[in-house]
Amino acid sequence: MIKLLAATLFTRIGIPAPAQESAPDRPQRFGLPKILVIVTGIAFTSSAACVSLYAESNERPNIVVIIADDLGYGETGMMGNQEIPTPGIDQLAKDGLRCLSGYVTAAYCSPSRAGLMTGRIQSRFGYDMNPTGQRNLLPIAGLPLSETTFVQRLSDAGYHTGLVGKWHLGSTPDKHPLARGFDSFYGFLHEGHYYVPGPPFKDVVTMIRDTSLPKGERQRTDDVIRGNYAPISEPDYDGHNPVMRGQQHVVEKEYLTDAISREAAQYIDDHHANPFCLVVSYNAVHSPLQAAKSDLQSLSRIEDEQRRVFAGMLVAMDRGVTEIREAIDRHALTRRTLLVFLSDNGGPTEELTSSNAPLRGGKGTPYEGGIRIPMIWSMPGRIPAGRDETRAVLSLDIAATALDLAGAAKPEQTDGISLLSWINSPSRESVHDRLYWRLGRGKSAFRSGNWKIVRPKKGEPFELYHLASDPGEQRDLSNEYPAKLSEVVNQWAAMDATMKPPLVLPRSQPQSSKSQRERADAKPKTDRQVLPTK
């Protein structure tokens, strides 16, 4: 019966059956291919036929989204960087669609996640802010209540929904994940978290930013390294930010990345019998730099200790990707599960060593290194396997594709487009003809076809780049092509006029607790339980 339904499905949507597909060979080292020219006004077809068939067969697809935190475009073996072993991510890329022009809608965590979760450019509802520390506790911080997550829509359609890991879209009760469409939650609410309880931090090597030291200096005491290698000192990530199961505080015994992987696999084991949507939101490789000693043992060849600790964090997350795929496969769900892997923004290279090569800039910037990210889509039989996709694919497309697959109600206002409507037509031009970014402090960017304008900060003129010939944005063409600059700036201005003014996050915040530098120096209190890691 399932085979008959599958055959009918592929006939109705006009693509060959999976057995007829072939995957081209991959090069050993990946470069950045020429980006296809983007044109406007392309209509796209619906995949309602496949949705109805899934509904009729009562086998609606599952959705799994794996979010890496601050992972740069140029990291991982799948992007040609062989320094750090990432076999899990690399294998997923070989088995799926590697998106070389994968974009997020912001260059830092919270607004990027707001776009991903709603399928809308977050500036449409004014959410450009990136709350940190105790400012996460302010009522205005987090996804506005006017917005509905795609997860909520899936829940309304009968899906069980779960979030494991980082949230960063609000800490007040009405913005808690359980109030925004998730049926279960294990993780934390703010922008970051230490990976083990402490101090003292056991069974890990920890590296802490400390601007009180002379610039460039590092000091090591046992397994804690302090260094002045980035603009700000390490925040108090754990202050008012416990690990939670549902709404209950827990003290996690395992290294947090491994715990997130464990909880994700367990979720799949528990809910495999019915349609589910699982968002696995790692805080790796976000600071603080903290890697398990067990993962560092095989990385001794990396001489720089900052890079080595980062590598250990990435190795742990990569292991989790494999764990999650094994859980899906254990229940024979691979062909019925859409699996998407992406980073929430570019890597902060100075802070983490996270590489965005060959792109310019990184986290917090409107250059490609801040907004173009590693991205993989996998769903055997529905999404091409073993193929590189050079057309633009947005994080917003996850919501549109998930709702399309589920046959769930679609929002009237959306910026994402279901991949199912165009991905099996390799010769088709990109459906995303114009891409818009508005960041804090007047930073802006806009892509129109292969042309892109960048305003590095408020008060500075727009720069003009041609991405097909200059993906690294090294040559500003604004003086050579003033007419093209004016044309693209006018396009940006027209779209910018449709956005809401940015919501303002007050500078004031609740009285902060002691700094992480003080915490790292502190001895454990006698009434505090210090738990070992795995």
C-alpha positions as CSV (number, residue, x, y, z in Angstrom):
1,M,0.0,0.0,0.0
2,I,2.8,2.4,0.9
3,K,4.6,1.6,-2.3
4,L,1.5,2.3,-4.3
5,L,1.0,5.6,-2.5
6,A,4.6,6.6,-3.1
7,A,4.3,5.8,-6.8
8,T,1.1,7.8,-7.1
9,L,2.7,10.7,-5.3
10,F,5.7,11.0,-7.6
11,T,3.4,10.7,-10.6
12,R,1.1,13.4,-9.4
13,I,3.9,15.9,-8.6
14,G,5.8,15.1,-11.8
15,I,9.2,13.9,-10.5
16,P,10.9,10.6,-10.9
17,A,10.6,7.9,-8.2
18,P,13.5,7.7,-5.8
19,A,15.0,4.6,-7.4
20,Q,15.5,6.5,-10.6
21,E,17.5,9.3,-9.0
22,S,21.3,9.4,-9.2
23,A,23.8,11.3,-7.1
24,P,26.7,13.0,-8.7
25,D,30.2,12.4,-7.3
26,R,31.4,14.9,-4.7
27,P,34.8,16.5,-5.0
28,Q,37.3,15.8,-2.2
29,R,37.6,19.5,-1.3
30,F,34.8,21.9,-1.7
31,G,35.1,25.3,-3.2
32,L,32.5,28.0,-3.6
33,P,30.8,27.6,-7.0
34,K,29.5,30.4,-9.0
35,I,26.1,31.6,-7.7
36,L,23.3,31.5,-10.1
37,V,21.7,34.7,-11.3
38,I,18.4,35.4,-9.4
39,V,15.4,36.8,-11.2
40,T,12.1,38.2,-9.9
41,G,8.6,37.2,-10.4
42,I,8.9,33.4,-10.4
43,A,5.7,31.6,-9.5
44,F,6.0,28.4,-7.6
45,T,3.7,25.3,-7.5
46,S,2.1,23.8,-4.5
47,S,2.7,20.3,-3.2
48,A,-0.8,19.8,-2.0
49,A,-1.0,16.5,-3.8
50,C,1.7,14.9,-1.7
51,V,0.2,16.4,1.5
52,S,-3.2,14.8,0.8
53,L,-1.6,11.5,0.1
54,Y,0.3,11.6,3.4
55,A,-2.9,12.5,5.2
56,E,-4.8,9.6,3.4
57,S,-2.1,7.1,4.4
58,N,-2.0,8.5,8.0
59,E,1.8,8.6,7.8
60,R,2.5,12.3,7.9
61,P,6.2,13.1,7.8
62,N,8.2,14.0,10.9
63,I,10.2,17.2,11.2
64,V,13.6,17.4,12.9
65,V,15.6,20.6,12.9
66,I,19.1,20.6,14.3
67,I,20.5,24.1,15.1
68,A,24.2,24.7,15.7
69,D,25.1,27.8,17.5
70,D,27.8,30.2,16.0
71,L,29.1,27.5,13.7
72,G,30.9,29.3,10.8
73,Y,30.4,28.6,7.1
74,G,34.0,27.4,6.7
75,E,34.0,24.8,9.5
76,T,33.3,21.0,9.1
77,G,34.6,18.6,6.6
78,M,31.6,19.0,4.4
79,M,32.8,22.5,3.7
80,G,36.3,21.4,2.9
81,N,37.9,22.0,6.4
82,Q,39.6,18.8,7.4
83,E,41.2,20.1,10.6
84,I,38.4,19.0,12.9
85,P,36.7,15.6,12.3
86,T,33.0,16.0,11.7
87,P,32.0,12.6,10.2
88,G,28.3,12.9,11.3
89,I,27.7,16.2,9.7
90,D,29.7,15.2,6.6
91,Q,27.7,12.0,6.1
92,L,24.5,14.0,6.4
93,A,25.7,16.3,3.7
94,K,26.5,13.3,1.5
95,D,23.1,11.8,2.1
96,G,21.2,15.1,1.6
97,L,21.3,18.4,-0.1
98,R,24.2,20.7,0.8
99,C,23.2,24.3,0.5
100,L,26.1,26.5,-0.5
101,S,23.9,29.6,-0.4
102,G,22.1,28.9,2.8
103,Y,21.1,32.1,4.6
104,V,19.6,33.1,8.0
105,T,17.8,36.4,8.5
106,A,20.1,37.9,11.2
107,A,23.7,37.8,12.1
108,Y,23.1,36.9,15.7
109,C,21.1,34.5,17.8
110,S,17.7,35.7,19.0
111,P,16.4,37.5,15.9
112,S,17.7,34.7,13.6
113,R,15.7,32.2,15.7
114,A,12.6,34.5,15.6
115,G,12.7,34.4,11.8
116,L,13.3,30.6,11.7
117,M,10.5,29.9,14.2
118,T,7.9,32.1,12.4
119,G,8.9,31.8,8.8
120,R,8.9,35.6,8.6
121,I,11.6,38.2,8.4
122,Q,11.7,39.2,12.0
123,S,12.0,42.9,11.2
124,R,8.5,42.7,9.9
125,F,7.5,42.6,13.6
126,G,10.3,44.7,14.8
127,Y,12.4,42.0,16.5
128,D,16.0,43.0,15.8
129,M,17.1,42.8,19.4
130,N,19.5,40.2,20.8
131,P,19.0,40.2,24.6
132,T,21.9,38.9,26.7
133,G,22.3,38.1,30.4
134,Q,19.6,39.2,32.7
135,R,18.0,41.4,30.0
136,N,16.5,38.1,28.8
137,L,14.3,38.5,31.9
138,L,12.7,41.7,30.6
139,P,9.1,41.4,29.4
140,I,9.9,42.9,26.0
141,A,12.7,40.4,25.3
142,G,11.7,37.4,23.2
143,L,9.4,36.6,20.4
144,P,6.4,39.0,20.4
145,L,3.1,37.5,21.3
146,S,1.7,38.8,18.0
147,E,3.6,36.0,16.2
148,T,2.8,32.3,15.9
149,T,5.5,29.7,15.6
150,F,5.3,27.1,12.9
151,V,5.6,24.6,15.7
152,Q,2.4,25.9,17.2
153,R,0.7,25.4,13.8
154,L,2.0,21.8,13.7
155,S,0.8,21.2,17.2
156,D,-2.7,22.5,16.2
157,A,-2.5,20.0,13.3
158,G,-2.0,17.1,15.7
159,Y,1.8,16.8,15.8
160,H,3.6,16.2,19.1
161,T,6.3,18.9,19.4
162,G,9.5,19.1,21.4
163,L,12.4,21.5,22.0
164,V,15.7,20.3,23.3
165,G,18.4,22.8,24.1
166,K,18.6,26.6,23.7
167,W,15.5,28.8,23.4
168,H,16.6,32.5,23.5
169,L,13.2,33.8,22.6
170,G,11.9,34.9,25.9
171,S,12.0,34.0,29.6
172,T,8.7,35.3,30.9
173,P,5.9,32.7,31.4
174,D,4.0,33.8,28.3
175,K,7.1,33.4,26.2
176,H,8.3,30.1,27.6
177,P,8.6,27.4,24.9
178,L,5.6,25.5,26.4
179,A,3.6,28.7,25.7
180,R,4.8,29.0,22.1
181,G,3.7,25.6,20.7
182,F,6.0,23.1,22.3
183,D,4.5,20.1,24.2
184,S,7.8,19.3,25.9
185,F,11.0,21.2,26.7
186,Y,14.4,20.4,28.0
187,G,17.1,23.1,27.9
188,F,17.6,26.7,29.0
189,L,16.1,30.0,28.1
190,H,18.9,32.5,27.6
191,E,21.7,32.9,25.0
192,G,24.2,30.6,26.5
193,H,25.1,28.2,29.3
194,Y,28.1,26.6,30.8
195,Y,28.5,23.0,29.7
196,V,29.0,21.5,33.2
197,P,28.1,22.6,36.7
198,G,30.7,24.7,38.5
199,P,33.0,26.1,39.6
200,P,35.0,24.0,39.9
201,F,34.4,22.7,36.4
202,K,35.2,19.0,36.4
203,D,36.4,16.8,33.5
204,V,36.6,19.7,31.1
205,V,39.0,22.4,29.9
206,T,37.5,25.9,30.2
207,M,38.6,29.0,28.4
208,I,37.2,32.3,29.7
209,R,37.4,35.8,28.1
210,D,38.9,38.3,30.5
211,T,39.6,41.8,29.4
212,S,41.3,42.7,32.7
213,L,44.4,41.0,31.3
214,P,46.8,42.7,28.9
215,K,45.5,42.2,25.3
216,G,46.7,38.9,23.9
217,E,47.8,37.5,27.2
218,R,46.6,34.1,28.5
219,Q,46.9,32.7,32.0
220,R,46.2,29.0,32.9
221,T,45.4,27.7,36.4
222,D,44.9,23.9,36.2
223,D,42.1,23.4,33.6
224,V,40.9,27.0,33.5
225,I,42.5,29.4,30.9
226,R,41.8,33.1,31.0
227,G,42.7,35.2,28.0
228,N,42.1,38.7,26.6
229,Y,41.4,37.6,23.0
230,A,37.9,39.2,22.4
231,P,36.3,42.6,23.0
232,I,34.3,41.7,26.1
233,S,34.7,39.5,29.2
234,E,32.7,36.3,29.6
235,P,29.2,37.0,30.8
236,D,27.5,35.2,33.7
237,Y,25.7,32.8,31.4
238,D,24.2,30.7,34.1
239,G,22.8,33.6,36.2
240,H,19.0,33.2,36.4
241,N,19.2,30.7,33.6
242,P,18.9,27.1,34.9
243,V,18.7,24.0,32.9
244,M,15.0,23.0,32.9
245,R,12.7,20.1,32.1
246,G,9.4,21.7,31.3
247,Q,9.3,24.4,34.0
248,Q,11.3,22.5,36.6
249,H,14.9,23.3,37.3
250,V,17.3,20.4,37.0
251,V,21.1,20.0,37.7
252,E,22.5,18.2,34.6
253,K,25.2,15.6,35.3
254,E,26.4,15.1,31.8
255,Y,28.4,17.5,29.5
256,L,25.5,19.6,28.2
257,T,26.0,18.9,24.5
258,D,25.9,15.1,25.2
259,A,22.8,15.7,27.4
260,I,21.0,17.5,24.6
261,S,21.9,14.7,22.2
262,R,20.6,12.1,24.8
263,E,17.3,14.0,25.3
264,A,16.8,14.4,21.5
265,A,17.3,10.6,20.9
266,Q,15.0,9.8,23.8
267,Y,12.3,12.1,22.4
268,I,12.4,10.2,19.1
269,D,12.2,6.9,21.0
270,D,9.2,8.1,23.0
271,H,7.3,9.7,20.1
272,H,8.2,7.6,17.0
273,A,4.7,6.1,16.7
274,N,3.0,9.3,15.8
275,P,3.9,12.4,13.8
276,F,6.3,14.7,15.7
277,C,8.3,17.9,15.3
278,L,11.6,18.1,17.2
279,V,13.8,21.1,17.3
280,V,17.3,20.3,18.6
281,S,19.0,23.6,19.5
282,Y,22.6,23.0,20.6
283,N,24.4,25.8,22.4
284,A,27.6,24.4,20.9
285,V,29.8,25.9,19.7
286,H,28.7,29.1,21.4
287,S,30.9,30.4,24.2
288,P,32.0,29.8,26.9
289,L,34.7,27.6,25.4
290,Q,34.5,24.5,27.4
291,A,35.3,21.0,26.1
292,A,35.3,17.6,27.7
293,K,38.7,16.2,28.3
294,S,37.7,12.9,26.7
295,D,37.1,14.7,23.4
296,L,40.4,16.6,23.6
297,Q,42.5,13.5,23.8
298,S,42.3,12.9,20.1
299,L,42.9,16.5,19.2
300,S,46.4,17.0,20.7
301,R,47.8,17.7,17.2
302,I,46.0,21.1,17.3
303,E,48.6,23.3,18.9
304,D,46.6,26.4,19.8
305,E,44.6,25.8,23.0
306,Q,41.7,28.0,22.0
307,R,41.3,26.2,18.7
308,R,41.7,22.8,20.4
309,V,38.9,23.6,22.9
310,F,36.7,24.8,20.1
311,A,37.4,21.6,18.2
312,G,36.4,19.5,21.2
313,M,33.1,21.3,21.4
314,L,32.4,20.7,17.7
315,V,33.4,17.0,17.9
316,A,30.8,16.5,20.7
317,M,28.0,18.2,18.7
318,D,28.9,16.2,15.6
319,R,28.6,13.0,17.6
320,G,25.1,14.2,18.6
321,V,24.1,14.6,14.9
322,T,25.0,10.9,14.4
323,E,23.0,9.9,17.6
324,I,19.9,11.7,16.3
325,R,20.1,10.1,12.9
326,E,20.6,6.7,14.5
327,A,17.5,7.2,16.6
328,I,15.5,8.1,13.5
329,D,16.8,5.1,11.6
330,R,16.2,2.8,14.6
331,H,12.5,3.3,14.1
332,A,12.6,3.1,10.3
333,L,11.6,6.8,10.0
334,T,14.4,8.0,7.7
335,R,12.3,8.2,4.6
336,R,9.4,9.8,6.5
337,T,11.5,12.5,8.3
338,L,12.5,15.9,7.1
339,L,15.9,16.6,8.7
340,V,17.5,20.1,8.5
341,F,20.8,21.1,9.9
342,L,22.0,24.7,10.0
343,S,23.7,27.3,12.1
344,D,21.9,30.2,13.6
345,N,24.5,32.7,12.3
346,G,28.1,33.0,11.2
347,G,31.0,32.3,13.6
348,P,32.6,34.9,15.8
349,T,36.1,34.0,14.7
350,E,38.0,36.1,17.2
351,E,36.0,34.7,20.1
352,L,35.8,31.1,19.1
353,T,38.1,30.6,16.1
354,S,34.9,29.5,14.2
355,S,35.8,30.0,10.6
356,N,33.6,31.6,7.9
357,A,36.2,31.2,5.1
358,P,36.1,32.1,2.3
359,L,33.5,34.6,3.3
360,R,34.1,38.1,4.8
361,G,33.0,39.0,8.3
362,G,31.3,36.9,10.9
363,K,28.7,37.0,13.6
364,G,27.1,40.4,14.1
365,T,28.1,41.7,10.6
366,P,26.0,42.1,7.5
367,Y,28.7,40.6,5.3
368,E,28.3,37.1,4.0
369,G,30.3,35.6,6.9
370,G,27.6,36.8,9.3
371,I,24.5,35.6,7.5
372,R,25.5,32.8,5.1
373,I,25.7,29.5,7.0
374,P,26.3,25.8,6.7
375,M,22.9,24.2,5.9
376,I,21.8,20.6,4.9
377,W,18.4,19.3,4.1
378,S,17.6,15.6,4.0
379,M,14.5,13.6,3.2
380,P,15.2,10.6,1.0
381,G,12.9,10.3,-2.0
382,R,11.6,13.9,-1.5
383,I,14.7,16.0,-1.4
384,P,17.6,15.3,-3.8
385,A,20.5,13.3,-2.2
386,G,24.2,13.9,-2.8
387,R,23.6,17.2,-4.5
388,D,25.0,20.7,-4.0
389,E,22.4,23.5,-4.2
390,T,23.8,26.9,-5.2
391,R,20.4,28.7,-5.3
392,A,19.5,30.7,-2.2
393,V,17.8,28.7,0.6
394,L,16.6,30.5,3.7
395,S,16.1,29.4,7.2
396,L,12.5,30.8,6.7
397,D,11.9,28.0,4.3
398,I,12.0,25.4,7.1
399,A,8.6,26.6,8.4
400,A,7.0,26.7,5.0
401,T,8.3,23.2,4.1
402,A,7.3,21.7,7.4
403,L,3.7,23.0,7.1
404,D,3.5,21.9,3.5
405,L,4.6,18.4,4.4
406,A,2.2,18.2,7.3
407,G,-0.8,19.6,5.5
408,A,-1.1,22.1,8.3
409,A,-2.7,25.6,8.1
410,K,-0.3,28.1,6.5
411,P,-0.1,31.7,7.7
412,E,-1.4,34.4,5.4
413,Q,1.9,36.4,5.8
414,T,5.1,34.5,5.3
415,D,8.5,35.0,3.7
416,G,9.5,31.4,3.5
417,I,8.8,29.1,0.5
418,S,8.5,25.3,0.6
419,L,11.4,23.6,-0.9
420,L,9.1,21.0,-2.3
421,S,7.7,23.5,-4.8
422,W,11.0,24.0,-6.6
423,I,13.9,21.9,-5.4
424,N,13.5,19.1,-7.9
425,S,13.9,21.5,-10.9
426,P,17.7,22.0,-11.0
427,S,17.5,24.4,-13.9
428,R,15.0,26.7,-12.3
429,E,16.1,30.1,-11.1
430,S,16.0,31.0,-7.4
431,V,12.6,31.7,-5.9
432,H,14.3,34.1,-3.5
433,D,15.0,37.0,-5.8
434,R,15.6,39.6,-3.1
435,L,17.0,39.1,0.4
436,Y,16.8,41.7,3.2
437,W,18.7,42.1,6.4
438,R,18.3,44.8,9.2
439,L,20.6,44.5,12.1
440,G,21.3,46.7,15.2
441,R,23.3,49.9,15.1
442,G,22.2,50.8,11.6
443,K,23.8,47.7,9.9
444,S,21.9,46.7,6.8
445,A,22.3,44.4,3.7
446,F,20.2,43.6,0.7
447,R,20.8,41.1,-2.1
448,S,19.2,41.4,-5.5
449,G,20.2,38.7,-7.8
450,N,24.0,38.5,-7.7
451,W,24.3,42.1,-6.5
452,K,24.5,42.9,-2.8
453,I,24.7,46.2,-0.9
454,V,26.1,46.4,2.6
455,R,26.0,49.3,5.1
456,P,28.5,48.3,7.8
457,K,27.0,50.7,10.4
458,K,24.8,53.7,10.9
459,G,25.9,56.8,9.0
460,E,28.2,55.0,6.6
461,P,27.5,54.7,2.8
462,F,26.3,51.5,1.2
463,E,29.0,49.3,-0.4
464,L,28.2,47.3,-3.5
465,Y,29.4,43.8,-4.3
466,H,28.9,41.2,-7.0
467,L,28.7,37.9,-5.3
468,A,29.1,35.6,-8.3
469,S,32.5,37.1,-9.1
470,D,33.4,38.2,-5.6
471,P,31.8,35.9,-2.9
472,G,34.3,37.1,-0.3
473,E,33.1,40.8,-0.8
474,Q,36.6,42.1,-1.2
475,R,35.9,44.6,-4.0
476,D,33.5,47.5,-3.4
477,L,32.0,48.4,-6.8
478,S,29.9,51.4,-5.6
479,N,32.1,53.9,-7.4
480,E,32.3,51.9,-10.6
481,Y,28.6,51.1,-10.9
482,P,26.7,54.1,-9.4
483,A,23.6,53.3,-11.3
484,K,23.5,49.7,-10.1
485,L,24.1,51.0,-6.6
486,S,21.2,53.4,-6.8
487,E,18.9,50.7,-8.2
488,V,19.6,48.2,-5.4
489,V,19.5,50.9,-2.7
490,N,16.0,51.9,-4.0
491,Q,14.9,48.2,-3.9
492,W,16.2,48.0,-0.3
493,A,14.4,51.3,0.6
494,A,11.1,50.0,-0.8
495,M,11.3,46.8,1.2
496,D,12.6,48.6,4.3
497,A,9.5,50.8,4.3
498,T,7.4,47.7,4.9
499,M,9.2,46.8,8.1
500,K,8.1,47.8,11.6
501,P,10.4,50.0,13.7
502,P,12.7,48.0,15.9
503,L,11.5,47.2,19.3
504,V,13.8,48.8,21.9
505,L,15.4,46.7,24.6
506,P,16.1,48.9,27.7
507,R,19.7,49.2,28.7
508,S,18.8,48.7,32.3
509,Q,18.5,45.2,33.7
510,P,18.1,43.5,37.1
511,Q,21.2,43.8,39.3
512,S,23.7,41.4,37.9
513,S,25.3,38.6,39.8
514,K,29.1,38.2,40.0
515,S,31.1,37.9,36.9
516,Q,32.3,34.6,35.5
517,R,35.8,35.6,36.3
518,E,34.8,35.8,39.9
519,R,32.9,32.5,39.6
520,A,35.9,30.7,38.1
521,D,38.0,31.8,41.1
522,A,35.4,30.9,43.7
523,K,35.6,27.8,45.8
524,P,32.4,25.6,45.8
525,K,29.9,26.4,48.5
526,T,29.4,23.7,51.1
527,D,25.6,23.7,50.4
528,R,26.0,23.3,46.7
529,Q,26.0,20.0,45.0
530,V,28.9,19.6,42.5
531,L,28.0,16.9,40.1
532,P,30.5,14.9,37.9
533,T,30.2,14.8,34.2
534,K,29.8,11.6,32.2
